Amino acid sequence: MKYDTIEKIPENSQEFCETCVVLDPRDSKSVSTKVTFRTGCGGERCVSDLAVVGTLVNTRQPYVLGSTKTITIQYEITNAGESAYLTQLKISIPTNLTQFSRIPPSCRQDNNNKYMICDINAGRPVANGDVVKLDINLEAAKLEGESFKVNAVVSSAGDEQKPDDNEYENEIFLTEFSDVELIG
């Protein structure tokens, strides 16, 4: 906390100010203290066990170019450890092929649109046994090539018991299909 007076004593005033507040100039104008609150965790820092898995919702593998306007990936975040505070999901995409088509209210993009960071569970901790789902939509209009990868990493403010399952990569394979009928 930092504090200061809003109204200062006029410097050129010759009269005594009865309503002015005076602070000792030798006193610090900032105070710092540690505030503890009950987290339900065993130690000072919570040890969560977060995991993330991404599943294609409206798309089969391989994705047929032009078959839909968007590709939806549903991320499922689970916690098998102590409560996870300030949990976030960071999703990275190849911006030369695709972009996020809709930004969920709990998410924000970086300036280059290469990744999006989402606050999980509306700021509430993700408790042991919780399952949180988040749908991410990608533009499919400019897709080309054989495949592209979407990477997701879940993290929290505490320590992580098993970090190996905190990252998930979806590789979306692409194919072309034409159904042509000639009558003549």
N, C-alpha and C positions, 0 to 999 in steps of 0.2 A: 504494500500500500504506500502510495506517495501522497503527500498532502501539502497544501500551501494556502495562504489566505487569499480570498477572492478580491477583497478591497484592500488596497495598500494604504498606509499612512501617507498623506500628502507630504512630499519632501520639503516644499518651500513654506509650509504652514508654520506660523509663529504661535498659534493658539493650541491649547491642550484639547485633544480629541477624546471625549468621554466614551464614545461608542466604538472606537477603533480597537482591533485586536492586535496584540503585540506578541511575537514569538521570539524566544531566545535564539539569536543567530548561531549559537554554538550547538544547539540541538539538531539532530538529524531530521530531515524532512521525509524520510522513508522508513518504513518498518517492515521487516520480513519475519515471518514465522511459519512453522510447519503445521498444517491443519490435518489431523488424522480423522478418518471416518471408517466405519465398519464396512469392509468389503466382502466379508465371508470367506476370505482366503486364509490359508495356513500361515503365511509369512507376511512380511512387509510388502512384497510384490506378488501379485497373482501369477500362477503358473497355469496358463490355459493350454488346451490341446485342440487348436483350430484345424479344420480341414476344409478344402473347397473342391467341388466337382462341377464341371460344366457339361450340360447336355443340350444338344440341338433339339429345338422344340418343333419347328414347322418345316424341317428340312431332313431329307434322307441323304445318306452318303452313297455315291458322290452327288454333290449338288449340281443340278442341271442348270447351266447358265440361262438366265432369263425366265426361269420357272416361277419366281416370286420376286417382289420388290425388296423384301428385307429377309435377313436371316436372324432368327432369334436364338440366343443361347441363354438357358436358364442356369444360373449358378446357385448351388446349394451349399451354404456354409453351416458347418456343425461344430460343436464344442464338446469334447469329452473330458475336459479338465475343469479347473477352477474358472470363475467368471472372467470373461474377457472384456475389458473396458476400452472404449474408443476404438472399436473394431472397424477396420476399413478394408475395402476390396479395390485393388488397382488392376485395371484391365488395359492391356496394350494391344494395339492393332497396327497392321501395315497400312499407313495412310496413303500410299501410292495406289492401293487397290480398293480400299473401302473407308468408310467413316461411320461414326455413330449416327443413326437416323433419328433417334429420340433419346434425350437425356432425362433419366429419372430425376425426380425432385431431390433425392438424397445424394445426387452425384454432381460432379463438376469436372470439366475438361481442362487439360493444360493448354497453353497458348498455341502450341503446334498441332493440337488435336490428335497427338500420337497415343495418348492414354487418358483414361478417365478414373477418378478416385471417387468411390461411393462410401458414405457413412452407413454402416450396417446397424439395423435394429433401432433406427431413429435416435441414436445417442444413448440408448439404454444398454447395459451390459448384456453380452451373450452368455447366458448361464450354462451350467453343465446340462447336457441333454437337449439344448435348444437347437432348432433347425430353422434357418432363415433362408428364404428364396428371393432371388433378384433376377429379373429378365432384362437382358441387354439386346437391343436391336441394331443390326448393322445394315448399311446400304448394300444392295446387291447389284446395282446397275452397272458399275464399272469393273466388275470382277473379270479377270482373265488369267490365263496360265493353267497350271496343273493343280495347284493347291495354295492355301495361305494359312497362317497360324495366328491364333488369338490366345494371348497369355493372361492368366489371372493369378494374383497373389493376394492372400488374406493375411492381415497382421493386426496386432492390438498393442496397447500401451504396456502390457505386462510381458513376462517371459513366456517362452513357448516350449512345451514338453517335447514334441516331435515335429520339427520344422519341415520334414520331408514332404508332408502332405498339405503344406500351405500354398503350394503352387500347382496350377493345372493348365495344361496346354491343349487347346482344341486345334487339331489340324483338319481343315475343311477341304476335301478333295473336290475338284471341279471337273465337269465334263460337258460336252456339247451334245445336243440331241436334236435331230430334225426329223419330222414326220411329213414326208412329201408323197402326195398321190398325184399321179399323172393319168389323165384320161384323154384318149385321143383316137 
